């Protein structure tokens, strides 16, 4: 067993916060030069999104990739010798081409898209990212660095482990100097849990790359320039002159941007706000560089360091992030949730037990200052994270009626459209569904009336609300609200104080199996369809509410979360011209699910997909094109049953996947569906 720092979880949360703050801060002027920033914005001392007319909270590859690819640890049961090949398979599971996480710039133009195409076409990592296959310029772009923070935070104080994980992860898509830069950054972040001296962090990190590496020479030069002159602008100018974009090919090379991170780290002197100012004012790949430095400084300085400066970095963010992938479970996320996942991985790798805060409640507010997306949604009031009897909770207070809520789906139709236009779509499903019950643990010394509520997209996508019966909270009180059948898709859950007062929200979560029909009612707007994560070539609405078209290979249209364990899912399906069609359950991405699949050659199969398909059971079944049948899947523990028109046809026992969403499946062709039903067994 390896000892972990006593404040490990809180420092991970600070690292996640630092990452997110940095990305949101630098995103609006990503790619700008120092000269343009000085001319149009001056020094970057605070968020500037409003000046540039863009939202602060956005979908972004730096955030999505960082927290998604590190899930390879959990998906492979936390092996200490995780390989590039394992991580490459994670890419194929969570990525949907042209839609999730990456900049889809094309073969030979986007390093990550190039690697994805190699993986999809059967080239296993690390060959998928090699310079031998993709060329040095493509292989040495910045992406290996921007996705590295999760691996480092899972190896606190363990330089060897951090260097190993960084190497394996980086080589899925990169090679050469890009891998060296990723290793240096990962080792510094891992060691920042136990070492405060910046020069010692650099010295330790340099042990893990070759002596003749360009990254080593870059760092040596920057340290020399910094030692001779403490003006960060002079060091930046030296980097531009000796290691600037004009010296390296490609769209966004590792070397210049790595140099800006090192110089900002040295010149900020452990001042988080000054570090954010230097790294963002310096230009180039501002959101990537700022996110990496923010994570390192967050780990190194902790929450106190983030909060120490004159800027309220945390308030505008309110922990909110989006992590769109082929698994809708994390589409709507927050900094606490992602920190908890990394902490679980870090403890597993260190062979230490992990106990989720407050019995695993989705919203638990256990880190100082955390709000997990809760903001004032109506009225006037205040939200504060407070400590009471060694437990942290949210103090919700108002002088008169007020509501406090957190998002559980796309926050608005306009924002969903904006993300799609911006190149990084918000693919997500609601986290809660009709048939489930929301519950909250509240406390009040003075007494106050409170109720739970949900907001959902109704007719023409207009917001509608379901509000529970108000309860007088005096002492410890549990509130519940069952979500009715009409409330779909839910986009917000929260607490209303109908007469004001103060309550302490200790935890909020939901339980139960959904009981919901996915059928498009009259006047239902586009958000109904947005609740499906589209992993097909085309998802359209012609005769059927859901028409799936896949030009080649296999596609899925997914909805649900990993909260779903034992349930039944049914759907009417009409195959037109297809090689295969089916219904899937316990879906955890594009390559992790069970499915009842009809093959064009006349065979019905019960399939387990774990990177590669395995047929668990099969039988002959004739299904003429254009004929509608209902497929159903039942999951109860390890027992799986496949039904056609209500008649059990296939069954199997398998325990590889215990939870996950549902999906419609199509392979090379077109199929149509009018209604899907998910219900308890």
Secondary structure, DSSP 4 states (H G I P E B T S, - for coil): -----TTHHHHHHHHHHHHHHHHHHHHTTTT--HHHHHHHT-S--S--HHHHT--SS---HHHHHHHHHTTHHHHTT--TT--HHHHHHHHHHH--TTTSSS----TTTSHHHHHHHHHHTT--TTGGG-HHHH-HHHHTBTHHHHT-HHHHHTSTT-HHHHHHHHHHHHTTT--THHHHHHHHHHHHHHHTTT---HHHHHHHHHTTS-TT-HHHHHHHHHHHHHHH---HHHHHHHHHHHHSGGGS-SSSBHHHHHHHHHHHHHHHTT-HHHHHHHHHHT-SSHHHHHHHHHHHHHHHHHHHHHHSSSS-TTTTTTTEEE--SSSGGGSEEEHHHHHHHHHHHHHHHTT-----GGGG-SB---STT--TT-EEEEES-EEEEEEETTEEEEEEEESS-EEEEEESS-S-HHHHHHHHHTTS------S--TT-EEEEEEEEEEEEEEEEEEEEE-BTT-EEEEEPPPEEEEEEEEEEEEPPTT--SEEEEEEEETT-EEEEEEEEEEES---EEE---TTB-THHHHTSEEESSEEE-SSSSEEEEEEEEEEEEEE--TT--S-EEEEEEEESS-SEEEEEEEE-STTEEEEEEEETTTEEEEEEEESSEEEEEEEE----TT-EEEEEEEEETTEEEEEETTEEEEEEE--S----EEEEEEEEEEEEES-EEEE--
